[in-house]
């Protein structure tokens, strides 16, 4: 322990927070100190080590090459110590923090959480809605629901469900659609200027996406779904976020078929958080709900077919 005697654990905590965030302000907020106090602690740590750790720049802190190489290990070990400290204190066994994409949370998950709460009133579920993938351990998050071709590295993952695609629109617009050709005469809603999923879905029908009409563009999938509900055009939606609206009649699926997107939903944890009873109970409930929902998707959106 001679190295820790020379550089206390509190200094390592400061170094890790500053290196991970790249910002004095963000690191200071996380640690509950002022940026000035944090800056002084970093300089004392550098003096104790006899070497600089950061390059100070107007827009933030950049770790030196030596620190950048060690920073992932430092973050991993600090997360482990944090979990150990929680275990020694007794932790919060009934608290579950879940990172989840906002559109999935608002269009599918939130509608079912009352059932989970009723079944497990002892668990305090806290949603962390964000699109970007995060380092679960470093962010203090127990689990995440991720979507993609893979769950990412360094996590324990369970594949929940493969994600299907289906074009949806307002019922009034669906009444004007009889054939595939009709799709090319109506506006197509774009998420961030992209025609995500259209080529995959159309190629399964032996068609291409060339010739699809322009429509409104929004920077969020939830807004695109809202635009489709109000009759602004067609939107290529994931089954998980569209099926409930189709079942309620606020959206319609003009073609009774879904096409595999090549993406899947994953439930991911760290090795440490996977052992929490709250995480295991939520995982089991989520798997059962996803399995139950698949029958609804077949009913309202049609069977899933393989893309061509």
C-alpha positions as CSV (number, residue, x, y, z in Angstrom):
1,X,0.0,0.0,0.0
2,X,3.0,2.3,-0.1
3,X,1.8,4.0,-3.3
4,X,-1.6,4.8,-1.8
5,X,0.2,6.2,1.3
6,X,1.9,8.6,-1.1
7,X,-1.2,9.4,-3.1
8,X,-4.5,9.1,-1.1
9,X,-7.6,7.6,-2.5
10,X,-9.3,11.0,-2.6
11,X,-6.7,12.2,-5.1
12,X,-7.3,9.2,-7.3
13,X,-11.1,10.0,-7.2
14,X,-10.4,13.6,-8.3
15,X,-8.1,12.5,-11.1
16,X,-10.6,9.9,-12.4
17,X,-13.6,12.3,-12.3
18,X,-11.6,15.0,-14.2
19,X,-10.2,12.6,-16.7
20,X,-13.6,10.9,-17.4
21,X,-15.5,14.2,-17.8
22,X,-12.8,16.3,-19.4
23,X,-14.2,19.3,-17.6
24,X,-13.3,21.0,-14.2
25,X,-16.9,22.2,-13.9
26,X,-18.5,18.8,-14.5
27,X,-16.1,16.9,-12.3
28,X,-16.5,19.5,-9.5
29,X,-20.3,19.2,-9.7
30,X,-20.0,15.4,-9.5
31,X,-17.7,15.5,-6.5
32,X,-19.6,18.4,-4.7
33,X,-16.8,20.9,-4.7
34,X,-16.1,24.2,-6.5
35,X,-14.0,24.2,-9.8
36,X,-11.4,26.2,-8.0
37,X,-11.1,23.6,-5.2
38,X,-10.9,20.8,-7.7
39,X,-8.2,22.6,-9.6
40,X,-6.1,22.9,-6.5
41,X,-6.6,19.2,-5.6
42,X,-5.5,18.2,-9.1
43,X,-2.3,20.3,-8.8
44,X,-1.5,18.8,-5.5
45,X,-1.9,15.3,-7.0
46,X,0.4,16.2,-9.8
47,X,2.9,17.6,-7.4
48,X,2.8,14.4,-5.3
49,X,3.3,12.3,-8.4
50,X,6.0,14.6,-9.8
51,X,4.4,14.7,-13.3
52,X,1.6,16.5,-15.1
53,X,-1.6,14.6,-15.6
54,X,-3.6,17.0,-17.7
55,X,-3.1,19.5,-20.5
56,X,-5.1,22.6,-19.6
57,X,-7.0,24.1,-22.5
58,X,-9.7,26.8,-22.8
59,X,-12.4,24.2,-23.6
60,X,-11.4,21.7,-20.9
61,X,-8.9,19.2,-19.6
62,X,-7.1,16.7,-21.9
63,X,-5.3,13.8,-20.1
64,X,-1.7,13.4,-20.9
65,X,-0.7,10.3,-22.9
66,X,0.4,8.5,-19.8
67,X,-2.9,9.2,-17.9
68,X,-5.0,8.4,-21.0
69,X,-3.6,4.9,-21.1
70,X,-4.4,4.3,-17.5
71,X,-7.7,6.1,-17.2
72,X,-10.0,3.1,-18.3
73,X,-8.4,1.0,-15.5
74,X,-8.7,3.8,-13.0
75,X,-12.4,4.3,-13.8
76,X,-13.0,0.5,-13.6
77,X,-11.4,0.3,-10.2
78,X,-13.1,3.4,-8.8
79,X,-16.5,1.9,-9.9
80,X,-15.6,-1.3,-8.1
81,X,-14.7,0.6,-4.9
82,X,-17.9,2.5,-5.1
83,X,-19.9,-0.7,-5.4
84,X,-17.9,-2.2,-2.5
85,X,-18.6,0.9,-0.4
86,X,-22.3,0.6,-1.1
87,X,-22.2,-3.1,-0.1
88,X,-20.5,-2.3,3.1
89,X,-23.1,0.3,3.9
90,X,-25.9,-2.1,3.1
91,X,-26.5,-0.3,-0.3
92,X,-29.9,0.4,-1.7
93,X,-31.1,-3.1,-2.5
94,X,-34.5,-1.8,-3.5
95,X,-33.3,0.8,-6.0
96,X,-32.8,0.1,-9.7
97,X,-31.4,2.7,-12.0
98,X,-32.1,1.9,-15.7
99,X,-30.7,3.7,-18.7
100,X,-33.1,3.5,-21.7
101,X,-33.7,5.3,-25.0
102,X,-36.4,8.1,-24.5
103,X,-38.6,6.9,-27.3
104,X,-38.7,3.3,-26.0
105,X,-39.4,4.5,-22.5
106,X,-42.3,6.8,-23.5
107,X,-43.9,4.6,-26.2
108,X,-43.6,1.2,-24.7
109,X,-42.0,0.8,-21.3
110,X,-43.8,3.6,-19.3
111,X,-47.2,2.1,-20.3
112,X,-46.4,-1.2,-18.5
113,X,-44.4,-0.1,-15.5
114,X,-47.5,0.1,-13.3
115,X,-47.7,-3.7,-13.6
116,X,-44.1,-4.0,-12.5
117,X,-44.7,-1.6,-9.6
118,X,-47.7,-3.5,-8.5
119,X,-45.8,-6.8,-8.6
120,X,-42.7,-5.3,-6.9
121,X,-43.6,-2.4,-4.6
122,X,-40.3,-2.9,-2.8
123,X,-38.3,-1.8,-5.8
124,X,-37.7,1.9,-6.6
125,X,-37.2,2.0,-10.3
126,X,-35.4,5.2,-11.6
127,X,-35.3,5.8,-15.3
128,X,-32.3,7.5,-16.9
129,X,-33.5,8.4,-20.4
130,X,-30.7,9.0,-22.9
131,X,-29.8,7.9,-26.4
132,X,-26.1,7.5,-26.1
133,X,-24.6,4.3,-24.6
134,X,-22.9,4.9,-21.3
135,X,-20.4,3.2,-19.1
136,X,-22.8,1.7,-16.6
137,X,-20.4,1.3,-13.7
138,X,-18.9,4.8,-14.1
139,X,-22.3,6.4,-14.4
140,X,-23.8,4.6,-11.4
141,X,-26.4,2.9,-13.5
142,X,-27.5,-0.7,-12.7
143,X,-28.8,-1.8,-16.2
144,X,-29.7,-0.5,-19.6
145,X,-32.0,-1.4,-22.4
146,X,-29.9,-1.0,-25.6
147,X,-30.8,-1.3,-29.3
148,X,-28.4,-2.3,-32.0
149,X,-26.7,-5.2,-33.8
150,X,-24.7,-5.9,-30.6
151,X,-25.0,-4.9,-27.0
152,X,-21.5,-3.4,-26.7
153,X,-18.4,-4.5,-25.0
154,X,-17.6,-5.1,-21.4
155,X,-21.2,-5.9,-20.3
156,X,-23.3,-8.9,-19.5
157,X,-26.2,-9.0,-22.1
158,X,-29.4,-10.8,-22.7
159,X,-31.0,-10.5,-26.1
160,X,-34.6,-9.4,-25.5
161,X,-36.2,-9.4,-29.0
162,X,-35.2,-8.8,-32.6
163,X,-36.6,-5.5,-33.9
164,X,-39.0,-5.4,-36.8
165,X,-40.0,-2.5,-39.0
166,X,-43.3,-1.4,-40.4
167,X,-44.6,1.7,-42.1
168,X,-47.2,3.6,-40.1
169,X,-49.4,6.6,-40.6
170,X,-52.6,8.2,-39.5
171,X,-55.8,6.1,-40.2
172,X,-57.1,8.9,-42.5
173,X,-53.9,8.6,-44.6
174,X,-54.0,4.7,-44.5
175,X,-57.4,4.9,-46.2
176,X,-55.7,6.3,-49.3
177,X,-53.3,3.4,-49.5
178,X,-54.1,0.2,-51.4
179,X,-50.9,-0.8,-53.1
180,X,-47.1,-0.3,-52.7
181,X,-47.2,2.3,-55.5
182,X,-49.4,4.4,-53.2
183,X,-46.4,4.7,-50.8
184,X,-44.5,6.7,-53.4
185,X,-47.3,9.3,-53.8
186,X,-47.4,10.3,-50.1
187,X,-44.9,12.3,-48.0
188,X,-42.4,10.3,-46.0
189,X,-41.4,11.6,-42.5
190,X,-37.7,11.6,-41.9
191,X,-35.7,11.3,-38.7
192,X,-32.7,13.6,-39.0
193,X,-32.9,13.7,-42.8
194,X,-32.6,9.9,-43.0
195,X,-34.8,7.3,-44.6
196,X,-33.9,4.8,-41.9
197,X,-35.4,1.3,-42.5
198,X,-37.2,2.1,-45.8
199,X,-34.7,0.4,-48.0
200,X,-34.7,-2.7,-45.7
201,X,-38.5,-2.9,-45.7
202,X,-39.0,-2.2,-49.4
203,X,-36.3,-4.6,-50.6
204,X,-38.3,-7.4,-48.8
205,X,-41.1,-6.5,-51.3
206,X,-38.7,-6.4,-54.2
207,X,-38.7,-2.6,-54.4
208,X,-36.2,0.2,-53.8
209,X,-36.4,3.4,-51.9
210,X,-35.7,5.7,-54.9
211,X,-38.7,7.9,-55.6
212,X,-40.0,8.2,-52.0
213,X,-41.6,11.6,-51.6
214,X,-40.1,14.3,-49.3
215,X,-41.9,15.0,-46.0
216,X,-41.2,16.8,-42.7
217,X,-38.0,16.1,-40.9
218,X,-37.7,15.8,-37.1
219,X,-34.7,15.1,-34.9
220,X,-36.4,12.6,-32.6
221,X,-38.3,9.4,-33.3
222,X,-41.0,10.2,-30.9
223,X,-41.7,13.5,-32.8
224,X,-41.8,11.5,-36.0
225,X,-44.4,9.2,-34.5
226,X,-46.5,12.2,-33.4
227,X,-46.2,13.7,-36.9
228,X,-47.4,10.4,-38.4
229,X,-50.4,10.4,-36.0
230,X,-51.4,13.9,-37.1
231,X,-51.4,12.9,-40.8
232,X,-48.2,14.5,-41.9
233,X,-47.0,11.5,-43.7
234,X,-45.7,7.9,-43.5
235,X,-43.0,6.9,-41.0
236,X,-41.0,3.7,-40.9
237,X,-41.3,2.7,-37.2
238,X,-39.9,0.0,-34.9
239,X,-42.6,-2.4,-33.8
240,X,-42.0,-1.8,-30.1
241,X,-42.7,1.9,-30.3
242,X,-45.6,1.8,-32.9
243,X,-47.7,-1.3,-32.0
244,X,-49.5,0.2,-29.0
245,X,-50.5,3.3,-31.0
246,X,-51.8,1.0,-33.8
247,X,-53.7,-1.1,-31.3
248,X,-55.3,2.1,-29.8
249,X,-56.2,3.4,-33.3
250,X,-54.1,6.5,-33.3
251,X,-51.8,5.0,-35.9
252,X,-52.5,2.5,-38.7
253,X,-50.3,0.0,-40.4
254,X,-51.4,0.0,-44.1
255,X,-49.4,-3.2,-44.9
256,X,-49.8,-6.2,-42.6
257,X,-46.2,-7.3,-42.5
258,X,-43.1,-6.5,-40.5
259,X,-39.5,-6.8,-41.8
260,X,-36.5,-7.7,-39.6
261,X,-34.3,-4.7,-39.2
262,X,-31.1,-6.5,-38.2
263,X,-31.3,-4.7,-34.8
264,X,-32.2,-6.1,-31.5
265,X,-33.1,-4.9,-28.0
266,X,-30.7,-6.0,-25.3
267,X,-30.8,-6.0,-21.5
268,X,-27.3,-5.2,-20.3
269,X,-25.7,-5.1,-16.8
270,X,-22.3,-5.1,-15.3
271,X,-21.1,-8.3,-13.6
272,X,-21.6,-6.6,-10.2
273,X,-25.1,-5.2,-10.9
274,X,-26.4,-8.4,-12.4
275,X,-26.3,-9.9,-8.9
276,X,-28.7,-7.3,-7.4
277,X,-32.1,-8.8,-6.6
278,X,-33.9,-5.8,-8.1
279,X,-32.0,-6.2,-11.4
280,X,-32.9,-9.8,-11.6
281,X,-36.5,-9.2,-10.9
282,X,-36.8,-6.5,-13.4
283,X,-35.0,-8.5,-16.1
284,X,-37.4,-11.5,-15.6
285,X,-40.4,-9.2,-15.7
286,X,-39.1,-7.5,-18.9
287,X,-38.5,-10.8,-20.7
288,X,-42.0,-11.9,-19.9
289,X,-43.5,-8.6,-21.1
290,X,-41.5,-8.7,-24.3
291,X,-42.6,-12.3,-25.0
292,X,-46.2,-11.3,-24.4
293,X,-45.9,-8.2,-26.6
294,X,-44.7,-10.3,-29.6
295,X,-48.1,-11.7,-29.9
296,X,-49.6,-8.2,-30.1
297,X,-47.2,-7.2,-32.8
298,X,-48.2,-10.1,-34.9
299,X,-51.9,-9.2,-34.4
300,X,-51.7,-5.4,-35.2
301,X,-48.7,-5.2,-37.5
302,X,-48.7,-8.5,-39.2
303,X,-46.1,-11.4,-39.2
304,X,-42.4,-10.6,-39.5
305,X,-40.6,-11.5,-42.7
306,X,-36.9,-11.6,-43.5
307,X,-35.5,-8.7,-45.4
308,X,-34.5,-9.2,-49.0
